[in-house]
Amino acid sequence: MSTLTFSPEARHELKVFAALTAAFAAIYFLPVGQPRFDGALTEALELTKWYAREHVVLCLLPAFWIAGAIAAFVSKASVMRYLGPAAHRPLAYGVGSLSGGILAVCSCTILPLVAGIYRMGAGIGPATAFLYAGPAINVLAVIMTAKVLGLQLGVARAAGAIAFSIVIGLLMALFFRHDDREKNPAAFASPADEPARPLRQTAAFFGVLVGILVFSNWSSGSPDGGFFAAVHAMKWPITSLLAATLALMLWRWFHLAPWRLLAVAGAVAALALAVPERPTWAFLVGVLGLAWLTAGRGDEAGEWFAQAWSYTKQIVPLLLAGVLVAGFLLGRPGHEGIIPSAWVAAMVGGNSIGANIFAAVAGALMYFATLTEVPILQGLIGNGMGQGPALTLLLAGPALSLPSVIVINTIFGLRRTATYVALVVVMSTLTGWLYGAWAGSAF
């Protein structure tokens, strides 16, 4: 009995035919006009629009410049010494988790910075500790969690996030220890290249860049006032002072033309005075001005721009596509996507393993802007969400999102990304389940 065989060319054409047929069928049967589908499309576009307005300019663009600066100005020996696979473990994981915690950014803003240190030779363990710590260890978010959702949940979130950043990093290093050595065998030889400029200059330069990122995104916190609200009231004067310090550094250390720096500063100041209610516009002009100052140069300032631009090209399209899909599936806070929010509320009731798994997986897919997880959880708890799934969502949600997973795959590769996501989901599920059992028996 003969078997039907196809030549390689015929198999290729059959694959093309199957793809075209599937695409045509999907479009032909598209449920346009159905309220649920139309609403999900609207939510996808609304979430992407909101993300572009609220996070790209103030969060991502400064992060790209910081990532570019890591690649351009930080010596490989320094990265290897503190974050490399052969670095002293307490130091490496302490630096990774503490650095991420200080930044306190969302799951997408941390990505260019992780790409920067990983490309420079950081081990997979310290890099993932940094990746998790950035969005998860957020002092203001922990304070808001304790105040709005209860002290015990706030303390559990803080303790869990700190422990997770280190444990996940150690497990990733263990699982991929051979990959680290193959990726960069020189990391184990302690390279000793000399930095291009004094350490104090590099530290001051990065301090200013991180300060601009942190203060431009500073949240007010509780409406009752306090430290965070006081700093929030001064966030733009502080950011402006840091930007002026950066301009001075660019003049003295990078030898950029003073007239160009003054031209950018004048444009930013003019727009800030003309439209004071839109500080993001002036911030964007400053970022574009920095690109104009550094692009095309043959020195280290030009290298800085080239590195920042490479991260921008790699990450921005994937992030926006991921946000679009996340919005279609789950919508914005307070709005529904294609998946009804009632289903979500029903699935996270009680403290079963299933409820905690669902909370972890949903948290890994949803996009949480910094601090938005607290009011979302407040609403879910009011609809019957258990304490265990609430902690699970707090540990998995801020650290992961569908957009961030898509980009992490381009940085670490599929196996490492799948392992990282699985560790976050499994550890969050078990921790939430145990916490829920304890909370249920204690109260």
C-alpha positions as CSV (number, residue, x, y, z in Angstrom):
1,M,0.0,0.0,0.0
2,S,1.6,3.2,-1.1
3,T,1.7,6.3,1.1
4,L,1.0,9.8,-0.2
5,T,4.1,11.9,-0.1
6,F,4.7,15.6,-0.9
7,S,7.9,17.4,-2.0
8,P,9.3,20.1,0.2
9,E,7.9,22.7,-2.1
10,A,4.5,21.2,-2.0
11,R,4.5,21.0,1.8
12,H,5.5,24.7,1.9
13,E,2.6,25.6,-0.4
14,L,0.2,23.5,1.7
15,K,1.3,25.4,4.9
16,V,0.7,28.7,3.1
17,F,-2.7,27.5,2.0
18,A,-3.6,26.4,5.5
19,A,-2.5,29.7,7.0
20,L,-4.5,31.7,4.4
21,T,-7.6,29.5,4.9
22,A,-7.4,29.9,8.7
23,A,-7.0,33.7,8.4
24,F,-9.9,34.0,6.0
25,A,-12.1,31.8,8.2
26,A,-11.2,33.9,11.3
27,I,-12.1,37.1,9.4
28,Y,-15.2,35.6,7.8
29,F,-16.7,34.5,11.1
30,L,-15.6,37.6,13.1
31,P,-18.4,38.3,15.5
32,V,-18.5,42.0,14.7
33,G,-21.7,43.6,16.0
34,Q,-21.9,41.4,19.1
35,P,-21.8,43.7,22.2
36,R,-19.2,41.5,24.1
37,F,-16.8,41.4,21.1
38,D,-17.2,45.1,20.2
39,G,-16.7,46.1,23.8
40,A,-13.6,44.0,24.0
41,L,-12.2,45.7,21.0
42,T,-12.9,49.0,22.5
43,E,-11.2,48.0,25.7
44,A,-8.2,46.8,23.8
45,L,-7.8,50.2,22.1
46,E,-8.6,52.1,25.3
47,L,-6.0,50.3,27.4
48,T,-3.4,50.7,24.7
49,K,-4.2,54.4,24.4
50,W,-4.0,54.8,28.2
51,Y,-0.8,52.9,28.3
52,A,0.8,55.1,25.6
53,R,-0.3,58.2,27.3
54,E,0.5,57.3,30.9
55,H,3.5,54.9,30.7
56,V,5.5,55.2,27.5
57,V,6.7,58.8,28.0
58,L,7.3,58.9,31.7
59,C,8.2,55.3,32.4
60,L,9.5,53.5,29.3
61,L,11.5,56.3,27.6
62,P,13.6,57.1,30.7
63,A,14.1,53.3,31.2
64,F,15.4,53.0,27.7
65,W,18.0,55.8,28.3
66,I,19.1,54.1,31.6
67,A,19.4,50.7,29.8
68,G,21.4,52.4,27.0
69,A,23.6,54.0,29.6
70,I,24.3,50.6,31.2
71,A,25.4,49.2,27.9
72,A,27.5,52.3,26.9
73,F,29.1,53.4,30.2
74,V,29.1,50.5,32.7
75,S,32.2,48.3,32.4
76,K,31.6,44.7,31.8
77,A,33.9,43.9,34.7
78,S,31.6,45.8,37.1
79,V,28.5,43.9,36.0
80,M,30.4,40.6,36.3
81,R,31.7,41.5,39.7
82,Y,28.4,42.4,41.2
83,L,25.8,40.5,39.1
84,G,27.7,37.9,37.1
85,P,27.1,34.2,37.4
86,A,30.4,33.8,39.3
87,A,29.8,36.7,41.7
88,H,29.5,36.2,45.4
89,R,25.9,35.0,45.9
90,P,24.8,37.2,48.8
91,L,26.2,40.2,47.1
92,A,24.7,39.4,43.6
93,Y,21.2,38.7,44.9
94,G,21.3,41.5,47.4
95,V,22.3,44.0,44.7
96,G,19.7,42.5,42.2
97,S,16.8,42.6,44.6
98,L,17.7,45.9,46.3
99,S,18.3,47.7,43.0
100,G,15.0,46.5,41.6
101,G,13.2,47.4,44.8
102,I,14.6,51.0,44.8
103,L,13.3,51.5,41.3
104,A,9.7,50.4,42.1
105,V,8.5,50.4,38.5
106,C,5.8,48.4,36.7
107,S,6.4,45.0,35.1
108,C,7.0,46.6,31.7
109,T,9.3,49.5,32.7
110,I,11.8,47.1,34.3
111,L,12.3,45.2,31.0
112,P,14.8,47.6,29.3
113,L,16.9,47.6,32.5
114,V,16.9,43.8,32.7
115,A,17.8,43.6,29.1
116,G,20.7,46.0,29.7
117,I,22.3,44.2,32.6
118,Y,21.7,40.7,31.0
119,R,23.3,41.8,27.8
120,M,26.3,43.0,29.7
121,G,26.8,39.6,31.3
122,A,24.7,39.5,34.4
123,G,23.8,35.9,35.5
124,I,20.3,34.6,34.9
125,G,19.8,34.4,38.7
126,P,20.6,38.0,39.7
127,A,18.9,39.2,36.5
128,T,15.6,37.5,37.4
129,A,15.9,38.6,41.0
130,F,16.1,42.2,39.6
131,L,13.3,41.5,37.2
132,Y,10.9,40.3,39.9
133,A,11.9,42.9,42.6
134,G,11.4,46.0,40.4
135,P,7.6,45.8,40.2
136,A,6.9,43.6,43.2
137,I,8.9,45.3,46.0
138,N,7.2,48.7,45.9
139,V,7.2,50.5,49.3
140,L,4.2,52.7,48.4
141,A,2.2,49.8,47.1
142,V,2.9,47.8,50.2
143,I,1.8,50.7,52.4
144,M,-1.4,51.2,50.4
145,T,-2.1,47.4,50.6
146,A,-1.7,47.5,54.4
147,K,-3.9,50.6,54.7
148,V,-6.7,49.6,52.2
149,L,-6.7,45.8,52.4
150,G,-5.4,45.2,55.9
151,L,-2.1,45.2,57.8
152,Q,-1.6,41.4,57.6
153,L,-2.1,41.3,53.9
154,G,0.3,44.2,53.5
155,V,3.0,42.5,55.7
156,A,2.5,39.2,53.8
157,R,2.9,40.9,50.5
158,A,6.1,42.6,51.5
159,A,7.7,39.5,53.0
160,G,6.6,37.3,50.1
161,A,7.9,39.7,47.5
162,I,11.3,40.0,49.1
163,A,11.6,36.3,49.6
164,F,10.4,35.6,46.0
165,S,13.0,37.8,44.4
166,I,15.8,35.9,46.0
167,V,14.4,32.4,45.8
168,I,13.3,32.7,42.2
169,G,16.7,34.1,41.3
170,L,18.5,31.2,43.1
171,L,16.3,28.6,41.4
172,M,16.8,30.1,38.0
173,A,20.5,30.1,38.5
174,L,20.3,26.4,39.6
175,F,18.2,25.3,36.7
176,F,20.3,27.1,34.1
177,R,23.7,27.0,35.6
178,H,25.2,25.3,32.5
179,D,23.6,27.9,30.2
180,D,25.2,30.7,32.1
181,R,28.6,29.2,31.6
182,E,28.0,28.6,27.9
183,K,26.5,32.0,27.4
184,N,29.6,33.8,28.8
185,P,32.5,31.7,29.9
186,A,34.6,34.8,30.4
187,A,32.3,35.7,33.3
188,F,34.0,33.0,35.4
189,A,37.5,34.5,34.6
190,S,36.9,37.8,36.5
191,P,37.5,40.3,33.7
192,A,39.4,43.5,34.7
193,D,38.7,46.1,32.1
194,E,39.0,49.6,33.4
195,P,36.0,52.0,33.4
196,A,36.1,54.9,31.0
197,R,35.5,57.5,33.7
198,P,35.8,57.7,37.5
199,L,33.3,55.7,39.5
200,R,31.9,58.7,41.3
201,Q,31.0,60.3,37.9
202,T,29.3,57.1,36.8
203,A,27.4,56.8,40.1
204,A,26.3,60.4,40.0
205,F,25.2,60.1,36.4
206,F,23.1,57.0,37.0
207,G,21.7,58.5,40.2
208,V,20.4,61.5,38.2
209,L,18.8,59.2,35.5
210,V,17.2,57.0,38.1
211,G,16.0,60.0,40.0
212,I,14.3,61.4,36.9
213,L,12.6,58.1,36.4
214,V,11.4,57.7,40.0
215,F,10.3,61.3,40.7
216,S,8.5,61.8,37.4
217,N,6.4,58.7,38.2
218,W,5.9,59.5,41.9
219,S,2.4,58.7,43.1
220,S,0.6,60.7,45.7
221,G,-0.4,57.6,47.8
222,S,-3.1,58.2,50.4
223,P,-5.3,61.3,50.0
224,D,-4.8,61.9,53.7
225,G,-1.4,63.4,52.9
226,G,1.9,62.3,54.5
227,F,5.3,61.9,53.0
228,F,4.4,60.5,49.7
229,A,1.8,63.2,49.1
230,A,4.3,65.9,50.1
231,V,6.9,64.6,47.6
232,H,4.2,64.2,44.9
233,A,3.4,67.9,45.3
234,M,7.0,68.7,44.5
235,K,7.7,66.0,41.9
236,W,8.0,68.3,38.9
237,P,10.3,70.8,40.5
238,I,12.5,68.0,41.7
239,T,12.4,66.4,38.2
240,S,13.3,69.7,36.7
241,L,16.3,70.2,39.1
242,L,17.5,66.7,38.2
243,A,17.1,67.4,34.5
244,A,19.2,70.6,34.9
245,T,21.9,68.6,36.7
246,L,21.9,66.1,33.8
247,A,22.4,69.0,31.3
248,L,25.3,70.2,33.4
249,M,26.8,66.7,33.3
250,L,26.3,66.5,29.5
251,W,28.2,69.7,29.1
252,R,31.1,69.1,31.5
253,W,31.6,65.3,31.1
254,F,30.3,64.6,27.6
255,H,31.3,67.9,26.0
256,L,27.9,68.6,24.3
257,A,27.5,72.1,22.8
258,P,26.1,74.5,25.4
259,W,23.9,76.3,22.8
260,R,22.3,72.9,22.0
261,L,21.6,72.3,25.7
262,L,20.2,75.8,26.1
263,A,18.0,75.3,23.1
264,V,16.5,72.1,24.5
265,A,16.1,73.6,28.0
266,G,14.4,76.7,26.5
267,A,11.9,74.5,24.5
268,V,11.1,72.5,27.6
269,A,10.6,75.5,29.8
270,A,8.5,77.3,27.2
271,L,6.1,74.4,26.8
272,A,5.9,73.8,30.6
273,L,4.9,77.5,31.1
274,A,2.5,77.5,28.2
275,V,0.7,74.2,29.1
276,P,1.3,73.7,32.8
277,E,-1.5,71.2,33.1
278,R,0.3,68.8,30.7
279,P,3.8,68.3,32.2
280,T,4.1,65.1,30.1
281,W,4.4,67.1,27.0
282,A,7.4,69.1,28.3
283,F,8.9,65.8,29.5
284,L,8.6,64.3,26.0
285,V,10.2,67.4,24.4
286,G,13.1,66.9,26.9
287,V,13.5,63.3,25.9
288,L,13.4,64.1,22.2
289,G,15.8,66.9,22.8
290,L,18.2,64.4,24.4
291,A,18.0,62.3,21.3
292,W,18.8,65.3,19.1
293,L,21.8,66.1,21.3
294,T,23.3,62.6,21.2
295,A,22.2,61.0,17.9
296,G,24.8,60.5,15.2
297,R,27.8,61.4,17.3
298,G,31.0,59.3,17.1
299,D,31.8,59.5,20.9
300,E,30.3,57.9,24.0
301,A,27.3,60.1,23.9
302,G,26.5,58.8,20.4
303,E,27.0,55.2,21.7
304,W,24.5,56.0,24.5
305,F,21.9,57.0,22.0
306,A,22.6,54.0,19.8
307,Q,22.2,51.6,22.7
308,A,19.0,53.3,23.9
309,W,17.5,53.3,20.4
310,S,18.3,49.5,20.0
311,Y,16.3,48.7,23.1
312,T,13.4,51.0,22.0
313,K,13.1,49.2,18.6
314,Q,13.2,45.8,20.3
315,I,10.7,46.3,23.1
316,V,8.1,49.0,22.2
317,P,6.3,47.1,19.4
318,L,6.1,43.9,21.5
319,L,4.8,45.8,24.6
320,L,2.1,47.7,22.7
321,A,0.9,44.4,21.0
322,G,0.8,42.7,24.4
323,V,-1.1,45.5,26.0
324,L,-3.6,45.4,23.1
325,V,-4.2,41.6,23.6
326,A,-4.4,42.0,27.4
327,G,-7.0,44.7,27.0
328,F,-9.0,42.6,24.6
329,L,-9.0,39.6,27.0
330,L,-9.5,41.4,30.4
331,G,-10.2,45.0,29.8
332,R,-9.2,48.0,31.9
333,P,-9.8,48.3,35.7
334,G,-13.5,48.7,36.1
335,H,-14.3,47.6,32.5
336,E,-14.7,44.2,30.9
337,G,-12.9,42.6,28.0
338,I,-14.0,39.5,26.2
339,I,-13.8,37.5,29.5
340,P,-16.6,38.6,31.9
341,S,-15.4,40.0,35.2
342,A,-18.1,38.0,37.0
343,W,-16.3,34.9,35.9
344,V,-13.1,36.2,37.4
345,A,-14.8,37.1,40.7
346,A,-16.5,33.7,40.9
347,M,-13.3,31.8,40.2
348,V,-11.3,33.4,43.1
349,G,-13.8,32.9,45.9
350,G,-12.7,30.8,48.9
351,N,-9.2,29.4,49.3
352,S,-9.1,26.3,47.2
353,I,-6.0,25.4,45.2
354,G,-8.0,26.0,42.1
355,A,-8.9,29.6,43.2
356,N,-5.3,30.3,43.9
357,I,-4.1,28.9,40.6
358,F,-6.7,31.0,38.7
359,A,-5.6,34.1,40.6
360,A,-2.0,33.5,39.8
361,V,-2.6,32.8,36.1
362,A,-5.0,35.8,35.8
363,G,-2.4,38.0,37.5
364,A,0.3,36.8,35.1
365,L,-1.9,37.8,32.1
366,M,-3.4,41.1,33.4
367,Y,-1.5,44.4,33.1
368,F,-1.3,46.2,36.4
369,A,0.0,49.8,36.4
370,T,1.8,50.6,39.6
371,L,-0.7,50.8,42.5
372,T,-3.8,49.8,40.5
373,E,-3.8,46.3,41.9
374,V,-4.9,47.7,45.3
375,P,-8.3,49.1,44.2
376,I,-8.9,46.1,41.8
377,L,-8.4,43.7,44.7
378,Q,-10.5,45.9,47.0
379,G,-13.4,45.4,44.5
380,L,-12.7,41.6,44.1
381,I,-12.6,41.1,47.9
382,G,-15.9,42.9,48.2
383,N,-17.3,40.4,45.7
384,G,-16.1,37.4,47.7
385,M,-12.5,36.9,46.8
386,G,-10.6,34.9,49.5
387,Q,-7.6,36.2,51.4
388,G,-5.4,33.5,49.9
389,P,-6.1,34.3,46.2
390,A,-5.8,38.0,47.1
391,L,-2.2,37.5,48.2
392,T,-1.6,35.2,45.2
393,L,-2.7,38.0,42.9
394,L,-0.5,40.5,44.7
395,L,2.5,38.4,44.4
396,A,2.0,37.4,40.7
397,G,0.1,40.3,39.2
398,P,2.5,43.3,39.5
399,A,5.5,41.1,38.6
400,L,4.1,39.7,35.4
401,S,1.8,40.6,32.6
402,L,1.1,39.3,29.1
403,P,3.1,42.3,27.5
404,S,6.1,41.7,29.8
405,V,6.1,37.9,29.2
406,I,6.3,38.6,25.4
407,V,9.3,40.8,25.9
408,I,11.0,38.6,28.5
409,N,11.0,35.8,25.9
410,T,13.1,38.0,23.6
411,I,15.6,38.7,26.4
412,F,16.0,35.3,28.0
413,G,14.6,32.9,25.4
414,L,11.6,30.5,25.6
415,R,12.9,28.0,28.2
416,R,14.1,30.5,30.7
417,T,10.9,32.6,30.3
418,A,8.6,29.7,30.7
419,T,10.5,28.6,33.8
420,Y,10.4,32.1,35.3
421,V,6.7,32.4,34.7
422,A,6.1,28.9,36.1
423,L,8.1,29.7,39.2
424,V,6.1,32.9,39.8
425,V,2.8,31.2,39.3
426,V,3.6,28.1,41.4
427,M,5.2,30.0,44.3
428,S,2.4,32.6,44.3
429,T,-0.2,29.8,44.3
430,L,1.3,27.9,47.2
431,T,2.1,31.0,49.3
432,G,-1.5,32.3,48.8
433,W,-3.0,29.0,49.6
434,L,-1.0,28.6,52.8
435,Y,-1.7,32.2,53.8
436,G,-5.4,31.7,53.1
437,A,-5.5,28.6,55.3
438,W,-3.7,30.4,58.1
439,A,-5.9,33.4,57.9
440,G,-9.0,31.3,57.8
441,S,-8.0,29.4,60.9
442,A,-6.7,32.5,62.8
443,F,-9.9,34.5,62.2
